[in-house]
Structures are given as C-alpha cells and as structure tokens.
Amino acid sequence: MSLRTFFETLFSREWQRRGWLAWSLLPLSWLFGGVTFCRRWLYDAGLFRSHAIAVPVIVVGNVYVGGTGKTPLVIWLVQQLREHGFVPGVISRGHGRDAEQVQQVREDTPVSIAGDEPWLIRQRSGAPVFVGRRRAAAADALLAAYPNVTVLIADDGLQHYALQRDIEILLSDERGVGNGWLLPAGPLRESASRRFDFRVVNGGVEGAAAAEQHTFSMRLQATHAWQLSDHQQRLSWSEFSANSRVAAAAGMGHPERFFLMLRKLGLNLSQTLPLPDHFDFSTNPLADLDAHIILITEKDAVKCAHIEAIASDSRVWVVPVQAAIDGPLSTHLVEKLRGYPTA
C-alpha cells in the first residue's frame, strides 16, 4: 500500500466517525469554515467578481470531498437536455491534468492534458467539452467555438463562485455527510445546509430525505463489459461469475462503490485493488494481480488504453456504467430553464 493510499484510507475511516484524529483536527476545520464563509460572502456582496455567461449554467457538485458519481450524472444530463431540444456543452476544471490553460477536449487530446473525466464525458456524450482552472474562461471559449450551445453544464463547480449559475445540483451518496464536520476534521468542503435547487442521492434516498422536495435517487447500472485489448469482445455477467478468479481495480474517489456494484451483479471477487482517484497507472499495478479476469472502471480505461502493457493484457475488461434517475428531475430542470416554477 502506498503512503497516499494509506492516508486516504485512514481519513476515509475517520471521516465517518468523530474519533481522536477528527477531534484533533477540529480547530483547523473552524479555520477552514471561516475562510469558506468569508469567501462566499465576498462573492454574494459583489466584492469578488462573479462572471455571467450568455446561456443558462447548471452546476453539478458535491460538498462531500471525493467521488460521488458526478461523471455519470453529467452524461445523463447531456442526454436528457438534448432530448428536450437543448444544445448542451460541458466545462470542467479537469482534475489531474498537467496543463492549466483552457483546452478543448477532442478525440486526439492526450488524457494528461484533458483529464480522465472530461475525456470520458466527451467520448460518451458527444457534447463539446472545455477544461480549464478558470471555468468562466472555459465557458467563454466553449461558447465562442460553439455559438449554437444553449446551456452549459459545469462539472464539479459547486464551490467555484467566480462562475454565476442558474441551477445548482447537489450530489451525495450513501455516506451522507460523514461525521458532519468540515475539512480536515471531516469530509465536507462546505456546510451540508448550503442552498441548492435539486439534490441527487447516488445509491438511493431513504427515511426523511425521501420526502424532501426536489430530492431524487440515482442508481448506477452496469449494462455490459468489454475487453480492453479487443473492444468487440463481450461477456455476460453469468460468464464472469462462472470464473473462479475475478479481480477488480478502481482509481476513483470511492472505489468500494464499484466493488459493491460488481458483487450485486453476482460476481465473487477474489481480489479488490482500490487506487487513488485519477491514478495514472504508469506503474501498472494490474500486472501483479493473480486473476483470470480484471475488471476496471471506464474512467480508468481512458488512461489504460494508452499504456501498452495494460492495453494488450487480455485479462482486463472495462465496466461502463450509466445513471438512472428515479423521478421527474429532467422535467423540473427543463421547467426551471424555461422560467417556469418547479415547486
């Protein structure tokens, strides 16, 4: 286990409870909370400039640090908006990318420049995708290149107040708010009580949250798997489950979600390999897995496809997922975009 993986595992465990480590970091959380409150107040008061875009902006984000399923949700939004007559574009910071400047994500754009998630969004959705540290600049560049775009989706931009937004979608998962504390004593980037227009819960809505207005449940569904070395090859889940040595690896914010999904499909995983989010696979950790089949996420496949030792490994299979939303979220979004009340 790498040092980074060790600390990620340690903090992930501590953020679900209020143990000694969380309590010791609580003063830093108060400081962090004060800074985030002041920063947002400065934008709300107009002392910090917030950039307006010529088309409506939908921001998808989370307050719980790490992966909650934003990429599948963004792809779902692109598809739904397109079906309702909109022309969507996507902007993102592109976490893990090597470049800082604004960049359009094309088919031949290196993943190291585009970022794995923006590259996957462009590949799956077909929408124009621009990345950049300054999302407002990315939005301006996208609209200049694609003036027919009628709505922008900002991937992971909930705390990026320099970009004005029309709709905020807060995404969470089964971990809820963890221990309820801000970073670094807890997992929250800002207060869980912040305002939002719609909330989507990856993994299902239970209890009192199920009755809340504008709260929707999201499920991630794996429809099939394809072989990385030969994209035409497919296997059914029953064929995977019949194999005695099936391993799974995932470089994402919450790898256990991927492993749990595979087990729910009936797979008996002999090994699981959780990796840091945006892992670059340059060291090829899959080579040491003792398995006939190795299942990886579609996000990881974006990078693995360009690493010869992995791309040619016939054991490696890719598991794409798609989001399914329970409830009329798309209807509410369209009504709000068109200026109709959603309550």
Number of C-alpha atoms within 10 A of each C-alpha: 8 9 8 11 14 12 11 16 14 12 17 17 13 20 25 18 17 18 13 10 16 22 16 13 15 18 13 15 21 16 13 17 19 11 12 16 13 11 15 16 13 14 15 13 9 10 10 14 14 16 15 16 18 11 15 18 25 25 27 24 25 27 23 25 18 15 18 24 25 21 20 22 25 23 22 20 21 23 18 18 18 14 11 11 10 18 19 24 25 28 32 25 26 26 18 17 20 12 15 13 14 24 20 22 24 17 10 8 13 16 23 16 20 29 25 24 25 28 27 23 24 20 17 16 18 15 19 23 28 29 32 23 17 17 24 23 18 24 30 19 19 23 20 11 12 13 11 12 18 17 22 27 25 29 24 23 21 22 16 19 19 17 21 18 22 15 18 21 22 24 27 25 21 14 16 16 20 19 18 18 25 28 22 20 27 27 24 23 21 20 16 16 7 8 10 13 17 18 22 26 24 24 17 17 19 11 7 7 15 14 11 11 12 19 20 22 22 23 19 19 15 16 11 13 22 19 22 22 17 14 11 8 11 14 12 11 16 11 10 19 17 12 14 14 18 22 24 25 23 26 20 22 18 20 20 15 19 23 22 12 15 19 13 9 14 13 22 17 21 13 16 18 18 20 22 18 19 19 15 19 16 11 8 12 12 21 12 7 18 13 19 14 21 24 27 25 20 20 23 23 24 20 22 21 14 13 15 10 13 22 19 16 17 14 19 26 26 22 21 19 18 17 20 15 19 14 13 10 19 16 14 18 21 17 13 16 18 10 9 11 9 13 7
